[in-house]
Amino acid sequence: MAIMKKYFLVLSGLLILSSFAFFSQSKAKANDYSPATLDDYWQGKAAWKFLRKLTLANTGWSYGYGAGAHLEIVNGVWYLFSRKVNWGDKPNYCSFMNETLGTEVRKSLDKGETWSQPVNIIIPQEGKPWECAATDGDAYYDSSRNKWYYLFQCLDRNNPWRGCHLEKDGPDPMGLFKENHANPVISAKQLWGKICNESSDDCVKIPGGVNRIFDEGTWDIFHYDGTYFYVGFHGFDGTRGYRGIAKTADFINWVAGDQNQGVPKDAVLDLYDTAGWRENWNSGGSIGFGAGSMLSDNGYYYLISEAADISLGCTAGQNWDWGIFRSTSLTNTSWEQFPAGNPIIYSSKYPERNGKPIGCNPAYARIFKDPLTQRIYLHYTRESLDPNYSGIYFYELLPTSNLLQNGDLWKCRAENWERLPLGPTNIVAYRYPNLSSDGGCYLATNCGASTCQPGQSVYQDIDVSNIPSRNVSYGGKFATDSGTGILNLVIFELDENSTIINSHRTTLNPTLTYQSLKKNLVLGSQTKTIRFQLYLDSPHTFKADEMFFETVEPSSSLSLSQGWNQITWPDVSGKKASDTPPECPIAVSKENFWFKPYIKNFGGVNFNFENRKTYYIKCNQAVIWQL
């Protein structure tokens, strides 16, 4: 019987796969979230949520793929373009480089969960303007012409960095791009010379004269209006960095520095734009901006860009942060800063290499939108000597009703968190991404002594007098720096006189590995303030990250149709494949390239449904599944 059962499950899996091939899938409707917009983010109604990371350890990919990385989506397929280090390729005419650099691409059919093998799209070739390097570019697919364009930094034996352009026909970029016209298409100072040509320009005042900006690169093709491609790029005066915008109809002829033609007459970002940032810049302050990425969303252009304070080279130990700006017009040279304050991504302070933090960490951040789902994502590259943390980190912009301020420590400071005035309690936000739960910063706290006094704690008070729902969810991720600790999370409900009317205690035993906590609660009608309090009940250093206290809908449901349903699981925990309604006998999970079915009354993999993952459910009739 065991043999027959195994055979039946294998056969069932094959039947499920053939069902996918022959029957159209209906999308199940859930009380799920609508895609967040960047305006939601601007208003504090959305936040970046860590999705996954592609590290040297978990991919096995050759080092270098994190540099120049950018992601493009066409017909639901995700394409990851990145630098290719040609290890061992050291021609004499490129003696100033360790190895030559090219560009490669991978594709994913499951929104970044698994990836194909890489394919070269640009290979250094002697005699070409990219004989030493072809990197740090950007791709754009023009559906009206069924053609890919690739604009990249090119380097040969005799010249500084310039801009080159190649093309490829068809919707699939997996293959070598071709040279359909002479290269390079942009020479040093060609664009910046048109932009920085008046005494009133920041990019003239800062370097002390006209025509002193060069090194056009880190290209970003962010918009196409049917005639012109709009492109962002950096500039360098030998010390300081700038960000500019130009446009082109053919990648050969360029318009720059002319606001009457829809492009700015000055740099859009320079060192003046880092004034007031939440950063302790090194002596001399910020030197301005380098790489960047833009996205058009609901009437605004959003721009993220990196700023440094010592060098635009990867100098160990310097600050290297990312901020976000927006403008309704591309001719604007003074863009609106993020109202909650910049930076939004911080450089690591973790002393990894010779006692100093690794330079350019993070680098190559990009924001992008899936045109089919309208969901917005962010990715950036972290460097580390530990292959488990060196790679590309992905985040999704999600709606949030989190009432905790700085609950995920995105400010990289302990702002909004208080110590109960009892004992020598320590509290600090560490910029050690390897030790966080989400690749950013985390809160560290301890008793400050070998034993803890009763009541030593950190907390945050939340006004809940006008929240839209009394149904709330709270929790976070917690760990220690060594051993197993005792940490109590207590939610106090306070009335209008700050009198405790109820409390809810959860005892945790955190270890080196982060533990997730999520609980639901219905607040009393007299509750006006919530105190989110962490009691330190052992002399460990505790790490806290991704903490939240948010309103939730009281229930959730899935509307399932007859036949196969492809669903994205909503934010509901505790459900297994065996919990599907009787009308729906088959549930399927996909991991990597394998389908794992569960069949009622027969068995299979009784998997847990997980938030935001995709599953397939077969129903004999339409049904509403109350979760």
Residue pairs with C-beta under 8 A, 6 or more apart in sequence:
5 602
5 603
8 602
9 597
9 599
9 602
9 603
9 604
12 586
12 597
12 599
12 602
12 604
13 595
13 597
16 586
16 588
16 595
16 597
16 616
16 618
17 595
19 564
19 618
20 564
20 616
23 563
23 564
25 563
25 564
25 565
25 566
25 616
26 561
26 563
26 564
26 565
26 566
27 565
27 566
27 567
28 558
28 559
28 560
28 561
28 565
28 566
28 567
28 617
29 558
29 559
30 556
30 557
30 558
30 559
30 567
30 568
30 569
30 570
31 553
31 555
31 556
31 557
31 570
32 568
32 570
32 571
33 398
33 399
33 570
33 571
34 399
35 373
35 374
35 375
35 376
35 397
36 45
36 46
36 375
36 376
36 397
36 398
36 399
37 46
37 297
37 298
37 376
37 397
38 46
38 295
38 297
38 298
38 300
38 302
38 326
38 367
38 376
38 397
39 297
39 298
39 300
40 46
40 397
40 399
41 47
41 48
41 397
42 326
42 338
42 339
44 340
45 399
45 400
45 401
46 397
46 398
46 399
46 400
47 397
47 398
47 400
47 402
47 408
47 410
48 344
48 378
48 395
48 396
48 397
48 398
48 410
49 395
49 396
49 397
49 398
49 438
50 393
50 394
50 395
50 437
50 438
50 439
50 440
50 546
51 112
51 377
51 394
51 395
51 396
52 112
52 113
52 393
52 394
53 382
53 389
53 391
53 392
53 393
53 394
53 439
54 61
54 65
54 115
54 391
54 392
54 394
55 387
55 388
55 389
55 390
55 391
56 63
56 387
56 388
56 390
56 391
57 387
57 388
58 388
58 391
59 115
59 391
61 118
62 85
62 87
63 85
63 390
64 82
64 83
64 84
64 85
64 101
65 80
65 82
65 83
65 84
65 104
65 118
65 391
65 392
66 82
66 83
66 363
66 364
66 381
66 382
66 383
66 390
66 391
66 392
67 82
67 83
67 135
67 136
67 363
67 364
67 381
68 81
68 82
68 83
68 103
68 135
68 136
68 137
68 364
69 80
69 81
69 82
69 83
69 364
69 366
69 379
69 381
69 392
70 80
70 81
70 82
70 138
70 139
70 220
70 293
70 364
70 366
70 368
71 78
71 79
71 80
71 81
71 112
71 366
71 368
71 377
71 379
72 78
72 79
72 81
72 139
72 140
72 141
72 173
72 368
73 79
73 368
73 369
73 370
73 371
73 372
74 141
74 143
74 171
75 171
76 109
76 372
77 107
77 108
77 109
78 107
78 108
78 109
78 111
78 112
79 105
79 106
79 107
79 108
79 139
79 173
79 174
80 105
80 106
80 107
80 108
80 112
80 115
80 392
81 103
81 104
81 105
81 121
81 137
81 138
81 139
81 173
82 103
82 104
82 105
82 106
83 101
83 102
83 103
83 104
83 135
83 136
84 101
84 102
84 103
84 104
84 118
84 120
85 99
85 101
86 99
86 100
86 101
86 102
86 124
87 99
88 99
89 99
89 100
89 124
90 97
90 98
90 99
90 100
91 100
91 126
91 131
91 132
93 126
93 131
93 132
93 157
94 100
94 124
94 131
94 132
94 133
94 157
96 132
97 132
97 133
100 124
100 131
100 132
100 133
101 124
101 132
101 133
101 134
101 135
102 120
102 122
102 123
102 124
102 133
102 134
102 135
103 120
103 121
103 122
103 134
103 135
103 137
103 150
103 152
104 118
104 119
104 120
104 121
105 118
105 119
105 121
105 139
105 173
105 174
106 115
106 116
106 117
106 118
106 119
107 115
107 116
107 174
108 114
108 115
108 116
110 590
110 614
111 370
112 394
113 592
114 592
114 593
116 174
119 174
119 175
120 176
121 150
121 166
121 168
121 173
121 174
121 175
121 176
121 177
122 130
122 134
122 150
122 152
122 166
122 176
122 177
123 134
123 176
124 130
124 131
124 132
124 133
124 134
125 131
128 154
128 156
128 179
128 183
129 154
129 155
129 156
129 159
129 162
129 164
129 183
129 184
130 152
130 154
130 155
130 156
130 164
130 183
131 156
131 157
132 155
132 156
132 157
133 153
133 154
133 155
134 152
134 153
134 154
134 155
134 164
135 152
135 153
136 152
136 153
136 217
136 218
136 219
136 291
137 150
137 151
137 152
137 153
137 219
138 150
138 151
138 152
138 219
138 220
138 221
138 231
139 148
139 149
139 150
139 173
139 221
140 148
140 149
140 221
140 224
140 229
141 147
141 148
141 149
141 171
141 173
142 148
142 149
142 224
143 171
144 226
146 169
146 170
146 171
147 167
147 168
147 169
147 170
148 167
148 168
148 169
148 170
148 173
148 177
149 165
149 166
149 167
149 221
149 229
149 251
150 165
150 166
150 167
150 168
150 177
151 163
151 164
151 165
151 185
151 219
151 221
151 231
151 251
152 163
152 164
152 165
152 166
152 219
153 161
153 162
153 163
153 164
153 217
153 218
153 219
154 161
154 162
154 163
154 164
154 183
154 184
155 161
155 162
159 188
160 188
160 214
160 215
161 188
161 215
161 216
161 217
162 184
162 186
162 187
162 188
162 216
163 184
163 185
163 186
163 187
163 216
163 217
163 219
163 233
164 183
164 184
164 185
165 181
165 183
165 185
165 251
165 252
166 177
166 178
166 179
166 180
166 183
167 177
167 178
167 180
168 175
168 176
168 177
168 178
181 252
185 251
185 252
185 254
186 216
186 254
188 214
188 215
188 216
189 211
189 213
189 214
189 216
190 216
190 254
191 216
191 233
191 235
191 244
191 246
191 254
191 256
191 257
192 203
192 211
192 213
192 214
192 216
192 235
192 242
192 244
192 256
193 211
193 213
194 246
194 256
194 257
194 258
195 201
195 203
195 213
195 244
195 246
195 256
195 257
195 264
195 265
195 266
195 267
196 203
196 204
196 207
196 210
196 211
196 212
196 213
196 235
196 257
196 266
196 267
197 204
197 210
197 211
197 257
198 204
198 210
198 265
199 205
199 210
200 266
201 265
201 266
201 267
202 242
202 266
202 267
202 270
202 272
202 333
203 213
203 235
203 237
203 242
203 244
203 266
203 267
203 270
204 210
204 212
206 237
206 240
206 270
206 271
206 272
206 288
207 213
207 237
207 238
207 239
207 240
212 237
212 238
213 235
213 236
213 237
213 242
213 267
214 235
214 236
214 237
215 234
215 235
215 236
216 233
216 234
216 235
217 233
217 234
218 233
218 234
218 290
218 291
218 292
219 231
219 232
219 233
220 231
220 232
220 233
220 292
220 293
220 294
221 229
221 230
221 231
222 230
222 231
222 232
222 293
222 294
222 295
222 296
222 301
223 229
223 230
223 294
223 296
223 301
224 230
227 249
228 247
228 248
228 249
228 255
228 262
229 247
229 248
229 249
229 251
230 245
230 246
230 247
230 263
230 330
231 245
231 246
231 247
231 248
232 243
232 244
232 245
232 292
232 293
232 294
232 303
233 243
233 244
233 245
233 246
234 241
234 242
234 243
234 244
234 289
234 290
234 291
234 292
235 241
235 242
235 243
235 244
235 267
236 242
236 312
239 287
240 270
240 271
240 287
240 288
241 270
241 271
241 287
241 288
241 289
241 290
241 307
241 308
241 312
242 267
242 269
242 270
242 288
242 289
243 267
243 268
243 269
243 270
243 289
243 290
243 292
243 303
243 305
244 256
244 264
244 267
244 268
245 256
245 263
245 264
245 268
245 330
246 254
246 255
246 256
246 263
247 254
247 255
247 256
247 261
247 262
247 263
248 254
248 255
255 261
255 262
255 263
256 263
257 263
257 264
257 265
258 265
259 265
259 331
262 330
262 331
263 330
263 331
264 330
264 331
264 332
264 333
265 331
265 333
266 333
267 333
268 303
268 327
268 332
268 333
268 335
269 288
269 289
269 292
269 303
269 305
269 325
269 335
270 288
270 289
271 285
271 286
271 287
271 288
271 289
271 307
273 289
273 307
273 323
273 325
273 335
273 337
274 281
274 285
274 286
274 288
274 307
274 323
274 342
276 337
276 341
277 286
277 307
277 321
277 323
277 341
277 342
277 343
278 341
278 342
278 343
278 411
278 412
278 413
279 286
279 309
279 319
279 321
279 343
279 346
280 319
281 309
281 319
282 309
282 310
282 318
282 319
284 309
285 309
286 307
286 308
286 309
287 307
287 308
287 309
287 310
287 311
287 312
288 307
288 308
289 305
289 306
289 307
290 305
290 306
290 307
290 308
290 312
291 305
291 306
291 363
291 364
291 365
292 303
292 304
292 305
292 306
293 303
293 304
293 305
293 365
293 366
293 367
293 368
294 301
294 302
294 303
294 304
294 367
295 301
295 302
295 367
295 368
295 369
295 376
296 302
297 369
297 376
299 328
300 326
300 327
300 328
301 326
301 327
301 328
301 330
302 324
302 325
302 326
302 367
303 324
303 325
303 326
303 327
303 335
304 322
304 323
304 324
304 325
304 344
304 345
304 365
304 366
304 367
304 378
305 322
305 323
305 325
306 320
306 321
306 322
306 363
306 365
307 319
307 320
307 321
307 322
307 323
307 343
308 315
308 318
308 319
308 320
309 318
309 319
310 317
310 318
311 318
313 359
314 358
314 359
314 360
314 363
315 359
316 353
316 354
316 356
316 357
316 358
316 359
317 356
317 357
317 359
318 347
318 359
319 347
320 347
320 359
320 360
320 361
320 362
320 363
321 342
321 343
321 345
321 346
321 347
322 343
322 344
322 345
322 362
322 365
322 380
323 337
323 338
323 342
323 343
323 344
324 337
324 338
324 342
324 344
325 335
325 336
325 337
325 338
326 335
326 336
327 335
327 336
338 344
341 411
343 412
344 410
345 362
345 365
345 380
345 440
346 412
346 431
346 440
346 441
347 357
347 361
347 362
347 431
348 357
348 358
348 361
348 362
348 382
348 431
348 432
348 433
348 434
349 357
349 430
349 431
349 432
350 357
350 384
350 431
350 432
350 433
350 434
350 435
351 357
352 358
352 384
352 385
352 386
353 385
358 383
358 384
358 385
359 383
360 383
361 382
361 383
361 384
362 380
362 381
362 382
362 393
363 380
363 381
363 383
364 380
364 381
365 378
365 379
365 380
365 381
366 378
366 379
366 380
367 376
367 377
367 378
368 376
368 377
368 379
369 375
369 376
369 377
370 376
370 377
375 396
375 397
376 396
376 397
377 394
377 395
377 396
377 397
378 394
378 395
378 396
378 397
379 392
379 393
379 394
379 395
380 392
380 393
381 391
381 392
381 393
382 389
382 390
382 391
382 392
382 393
382 433
382 439
383 390
384 390
384 433
384 434
386 434
388 434
389 433
389 434
389 439
393 439
396 612
400 548
400 550
401 550
401 551
401 552
402 548
402 549
402 550
403 462
403 463
403 464
403 467
403 530
403 549
403 550
403 551
404 416
404 460
404 462
404 532
404 547
404 548
404 549
405 415
405 416
405 460
406 413
406 414
406 415
406 416
406 417
407 460
407 476
407 546
407 547
407 548
407 549
408 438
408 440
408 545
408 546
408 547
408 548
409 429
409 436
409 440
409 441
409 442
409 443
409 545
410 440
410 441
411 429
411 441
412 429
412 431
412 440
412 441
413 429
414 427
414 428
414 429
414 443
416 460
417 427
417 443
417 458
417 459
417 460
418 458
418 459
418 460
418 461
419 425
419 427
419 457
419 458
420 455
420 456
420 457
420 458
420 459
420 533
422 453
422 455
422 456
422 457
423 447
423 448
423 449
423 452
423 453
423 455
423 456
424 447
424 448
424 449
425 445
425 446
425 447
425 448
425 456
425 457
425 458
425 536
426 444
426 445
426 446
426 447
426 448
427 443
427 444
427 445
427 458
428 443
428 444
428 445
429 441
429 442
429 443
429 444
430 436
430 441
430 442
430 444
431 441
432 441
432 442
433 439
433 440
433 441
435 442
435 481
435 543
436 442
436 543
436 545
437 477
437 479
437 514
437 545
437 546
438 545
438 546
440 545
441 545
442 543
442 544
442 545
443 458
443 543
443 544
443 545
443 547
444 481
444 541
444 542
444 543
444 544
445 458
445 534
445 536
445 541
445 542
445 544
446 536
446 539
446 540
446 541
446 542
447 453
447 456
447 536
447 539
449 539
450 539
451 539
452 536
452 537
452 538
452 539
455 535
456 535
456 536
457 533
457 534
457 535
457 536
458 533
458 534
458 536
459 531
459 532
459 533
459 534
460 531
460 532
461 529
461 530
461 531
461 532
462 529
462 530
462 531
462 532
462 549
463 528
463 529
464 472
464 523
464 527
464 528
464 529
464 530
465 496
465 528
465 529
467 551
468 551
469 551
469 552
469 553
469 554
470 522
470 523
470 524
470 525
470 527
471 520
471 521
471 522
471 523
471 551
471 552
471 553
471 554
472 520
472 521
472 522
472 523
472 549
472 550
472 551
472 552
473 518
473 519
473 520
473 521
473 548
473 549
473 550
473 551
473 552
474 491
474 518
474 519
474 521
474 532
474 548
474 549
474 550
475 489
475 516
475 517
475 518
475 519
475 547
475 548
476 489
476 516
476 517
476 544
476 545
476 546
476 547
476 548
477 514
477 515
477 516
477 517
477 544
477 545
477 546
477 547
478 487
478 489
478 508
478 510
478 514
478 515
478 517
478 542
478 543
478 544
478 545
479 510
479 511
479 512
479 513
479 514
479 515
479 542
479 543
480 510
480 511
480 512
480 540
480 541
480 542
480 543
481 512
481 540
481 541
481 543
482 512
482 540
482 541
483 511
483 512
483 540
484 509
484 510
484 511
485 509
485 510
485 511
485 537
485 538
485 540
485 542
486 507
486 508
486 509
486 537
486 538
487 507
487 508
487 509
487 510
487 534
487 535
487 536
487 537
487 538
487 542
488 505
488 506
488 507
488 508
488 534
488 535
488 537
489 505
489 506
489 508
489 517
489 532
489 533
489 534
489 535
490 503
490 504
490 505
490 506
490 531
490 533
490 535
491 503
491 504
491 521
491 530
491 531
491 532
491 533
491 549
492 500
492 502
492 503
492 530
492 531
492 533
493 500
493 501
493 502
493 503
493 504
493 523
493 524
493 527
493 529
493 530
494 500
494 501
494 527
494 528
494 529
494 530
494 531
495 501
495 526
495 527
495 528
495 529
496 526
496 528
498 529
501 524
501 526
501 527
502 524
502 527
504 519
504 521
506 517
506 519
508 515
508 517
510 540
510 542
510 543
514 543
514 545
518 573
520 552
523 530
530 549
532 547
532 549
534 542
534 544
536 542
552 571
555 626
555 627
556 570
556 571
556 572
556 627
557 624
557 625
557 626
557 627
558 567
558 570
558 624
558 625
558 627
559 622
559 624
559 625
560 567
560 581
560 583
560 584
560 617
560 619
560 622
560 623
560 624
560 625
561 619
561 622
562 619
562 620
562 621
562 622
563 618
563 619
564 616
564 617
564 618
565 584
565 616
565 617
565 618
565 619
566 614
566 615
566 616
567 614
567 615
567 616
567 617
568 612
568 613
568 614
569 609
569 610
569 611
569 612
569 613
569 614
569 615
570 611
570 627
571 611
571 612
572 609
572 611
572 627
573 611
575 608
575 609
575 627
576 606
576 607
576 608
576 609
577 587
577 589
577 598
577 604
577 605
577 606
577 607
577 609
578 598
578 600
578 606
580 587
580 600
580 617
580 625
581 619
581 623
581 625
582 600
583 619
583 620
583 621
583 623
584 617
584 618
584 619
584 620
584 623
584 625
585 599
585 600
585 601
585 618
585 620
586 597
586 598
586 599
586 600
586 617
586 618
587 597
587 598
587 607
587 615
587 616
587 617
587 618
588 595
588 596
588 597
588 598
588 615
588 616
588 617
588 618
589 595
589 596
589 598
589 605
589 607
589 613
589 615
590 596
590 614
590 615
590 616
595 616
596 604
596 605
596 607
597 604
597 605
598 604
598 605
598 606
598 607
609 615
